[in-house]
């Protein structure tokens, strides 16, 4: 039986030190490798999303822009359905997340 390291520091805690955040990230990667049964060599870097990095669109705005659902409640045609040519479910979920919570920074 493999004992997994426990992450005891919340990554989003404003008082957490950089070392504590790095330890938490390492513990999460170790857990993911354990559950997948292999090394995650495709993970090249990690990034932190802070509260102010994303624009939180109100539900009314999301509905009126028809990002993922039409005004009639249908799944298509929407911005998401027109843009989604992703090859994997994970790619589609990431695209949907980008549409529903866009980044403030345009770069």
Helices and strands as residue ranges (DSSP letters): H 18-36, G 51-53, H 59-65, H 79-83, H 89-100
